[in-house]
Amino acid sequence: MNFRYLLFILLLCASAFADTACNTSFIDTITIRALDIKARPIEGAQVFVHYQYSGSFGVSGSGTYHTVGPLNTSSAGTVKTTVSNIEQTASRLDCDIDINATTGGVTGTTTAVANAHASTIDVTVNVYPIDIYVRDKQNAAVGNATVTIGSESKKTDQNGYVRFFSGAGELSYLMSYMDGKQAGKITVSDDSTLGITLEAYPVTIDVMDEDGEPLNATLIIQNKTVQLGSDGHFYDAQVFGTEIELDVTYAGITKSFTIYPATDNSETVVFDFGSPIIGNITKEETDGKVRMMIPVSDGGLYPSGVDTSSIIVSYRPESAGESGQWSKAVTYVSQKNVFIADFPEFSQNTIVQFKVEIADKEGNKATRTGKFTTSVPVTPTNGTNTQPPTSSTEEFPLIYVFGSVLIVVFLAYMFLRLRGKGGGNQQV
C-alpha cells in the first residue's frame, strides 16, 4: 500500500518536471538576485538578461536573441523579468539564459536553463560595500550631497549617508555640495567606511573693468544668484568645498571659472571692453619689397592682453578699385607687441591700400586702414663719361698761381726802375 502511494508521488513529480522543463515555445518568469563577495544583497546593481527568442529567424540561421536591461536591483538585491521563446523546432532551440550583474565597475555572470532553475537565480559580484558619511565641521549630517566614485554618482540621505560597492583597490572619490567640490582617495580591501568632513572657507570676489572701475555684475555661486552692488564686491564667510565653480555675468558676457579656497580664497574678475591700440605704423623698402612695422598695445590697468594670433594684414593695389580682392601679407611677431608684415614686390610708384585687424584676448577688435606708395628708384645715366680727366694743375689752388705772377711782375718793375736811375746825367 505504501509502495502505491510512493509510485503516485513519483509520477506527480515527473509530471511537474515535464511541465517546467525547457520545451519549445517556452515562457519563463525569473527572479534574479545580485550578491556581493560575502553573499549579501546588492542594491542598485544593473542586471542584463540575454536569451534566444527564436532559432529559426535571424541572420544566416543563427537565430534571434534579445537582451533585457539594464534592470536595477531593489534593496533586497532582486529584480524580476519574463523571457519567452517562440521556436517550434527542438533542434534549433537554445534554452540558456545568460545573466550579467554589474556594480562598481565589476561584473558577475551566470547561466540558467529556462524553466529548469531555482526560484531565485543568484549572481555573485566580487565587490565590497563602502559606507560613506558626509558631515560638516560641526559634525552635523549633510544631506543631498553628491558623491561620485568612478562613473557612478549617488546622493546622501538626510543622515548624510550613502553606500557604494567596489572591487579591491585604490579609488578616487568626489563629493560636491552646493556647487562646492571636495576630492580624495580611499583604499578598499574589505568592507569599508569613509567619513567626509565638508570644509568651509571665506570667499571674496571683486568684479571690475580693465581700468579698475567696479562693476555691478551678477554672480552665481553654489546655486545662489547674487547681484553685486556698485562696488562690485562679494564676501561670504562660509562657502563649502575645496573646489568652487563660479559664473560672473556683466553686459551679456559670462565668465566661468573655478577657485580653490584652501590655497587662494579671493578672486578678481576683470571685464575688458577696450579695443587694442594700433600705434604709429612705419615702413621700409628694400629691392622693391615693402616691410611694415606695426606696434600694438592693450590699454588699461588690467588689460586682457593682445591676442597675437588674431592679427591680419590685408592689402590690394588702389588701381584694383573697391571691388578688388584683398590679399594677406605674411605677418609675424617681431618683439613684444610689435608685428612685422612683409608684402610682395610691387611695380614702381604703386599706391597700395592696407588694412590691419587685431583683437585682444577678450575679443575686442581694432582696425587701421591706410595707403603707401612704392618708391621710384633714380635712373642712372647711360653712355660714357665725356668730361676730361682733371689735371694735376687744376687740382693746384689758383690763389697760389696768381700770387706767383704778381711777385714776378713786381720784381721786374723794381729791376727796371733801379737800372734807369743808374744811367742818368751826372753833374759835374
Secondary structure by P-SEA (a helix, b strand, c coil): caaaaaaaaaaaaaaaaaaaccccbbbbbbbbbbbccccccccbbbbbbbbbccccccccccbbbbbbccccccccccccbbbbbccccccccccbbbbbbbcccccccccccccccccbbbbbbcbbbbbbbbbcccccccccbbbbcccbbbbbccccbbbbbbcccbbbbbbbcccbbbbbcccccccbbbbbbbbbbbbbbbbbcccccccbbbbbcccbbbbbccccbbbbccccccbbbbbbbcccbbbbbccccccccbbbbbbbccccccccccccccccbbbbbbbbbbbcccccccccccbbbbbbbccccccbbbbbcccccccccbbbbbbcccccbbbbbbbbbbcccccbbbbbbbbbbbbbcbbbbccccccccccccccccaaaaaaaaaaaaaaaaaaaaaaaaaaccccc
